[in-house]
Amino acid sequence: MLTTLYYLLRSRKDGSYLAAHSQGRTENEQPKEAPDPGYLILFQEYADGLSYLNAHAPDRAADFAVESVSQTQLKGVMQRWRFKGVGLVTDPLLPKVEFMQRQG
C-alpha cells in the first residue's frame, strides 16, 4: 500500500507550522475574537520546501525544518492546530499555491 507524504515547514523556535493567513483587518474594523488559523502550507517534495524558503525568505531559512507527514497524520495536524484548509505549493519558486478549504 502506497502512502502519500506531504512536507511541511515547522518553526525551530516555537514549533508552529508555516501557514498562509487571509488579509488582516483594517483600522476601522473590530478585532476578531480569535486569530485566523489560516491555511497550512504543504509541499509535495522535501526539496520544494527548502527551495521555497531559499527563494522567498533566505534570511529565515535556518529558522525552519522540513517535516514529513502522511495523509493520515495530516488530518490530525489540521484538527489540532485548527487550520481552515491547506495551501498546496505546486511551484515553490513563483510561488504558485492551490488553496483548499477543509470540510466539516
C-alpha positions in Angstrom: 0.0 0.0 0.0 1.4 3.4 -1.0 1.2 6.3 1.4 1.2 9.9 0.1 3.6 12.0 2.0 3.4 15.8 2.3 6.1 18.1 3.6 5.6 21.0 6.0 7.8 23.8 7.2 7.9 23.9 11.0 9.5 26.6 13.1 12.5 25.5 15.1 11.7 28.3 17.7 8.1 27.6 18.7 7.0 24.5 16.8 4.4 26.3 14.7 3.8 25.4 11.1 4.2 27.8 8.1 0.6 28.9 7.2 -1.0 31.5 4.9 -3.4 33.9 6.5 -6.2 36.0 5.0 -5.6 39.7 4.9 -5.6 41.4 8.3 -8.3 43.8 9.4 -8.3 47.5 8.5 -8.1 50.2 11.2 -11.8 50.7 11.3 -12.8 47.0 11.8 -13.2 45.5 15.2 -10.6 42.9 16.2 -11.5 39.3 15.7 -12.4 37.2 18.7 -9.8 34.6 17.7 -6.9 34.9 15.4 -7.2 33.5 11.8 -5.9 29.9 11.9 -5.0 30.2 8.2 -4.1 27.6 5.7 -1.4 25.0 6.3 1.3 25.2 3.6 2.1 21.8 2.1 4.8 20.8 -0.3 4.8 17.6 -2.5 8.6 17.2 -2.3 11.1 17.7 0.5 13.3 19.8 -1.7 10.4 22.1 -2.6 10.1 23.2 1.0 13.8 24.2 1.0 13.5 25.9 -2.4 10.6 27.9 -1.2 12.5 29.1 1.9 15.7 29.9 -0.1 13.8 31.8 -2.8 11.4 33.8 -0.6 13.0 34.0 2.9 16.7 33.2 2.7 17.4 35.1 6.0 14.8 32.9 7.8 15.6 29.5 6.2 17.6 28.4 9.3 14.5 29.1 11.5 12.5 26.2 9.8 12.8 22.5 9.4 11.1 20.4 6.8 8.8 17.8 8.3 7.1 14.9 6.5 3.5 13.8 7.3 1.3 11.1 5.8 -2.2 11.8 4.7 -3.5 10.2 7.9 -1.2 12.4 10.1 -2.2 15.5 8.2 -5.8 15.2 9.4 -4.6 15.2 13.0 -2.4 18.3 12.4 -5.2 20.1 10.8 -7.6 19.4 13.7 -5.0 20.1 16.5 -3.9 23.4 15.1 -7.4 24.3 13.8 -6.3 25.2 10.2 -9.2 26.0 8.0 -7.6 24.4 5.0 -4.4 23.7 3.1 -2.3 25.6 0.6 -0.6 23.1 -1.7 2.5 24.7 -3.3 2.8 23.5 -6.8 5.7 25.8 -7.8 7.9 26.9 -4.9 9.8 29.5 -7.0 6.9 31.6 -8.3 5.2 30.7 -5.8 2.1 29.0 -7.1 -0.3 27.8 -4.4 -3.6 26.0 -4.6 -5.8 26.7 -1.6 -8.4 24.1 -0.4 -10.8 24.6 2.5 -11.4 21.8 5.0 -14.9 20.4 5.0 -16.6 19.9 8.4 
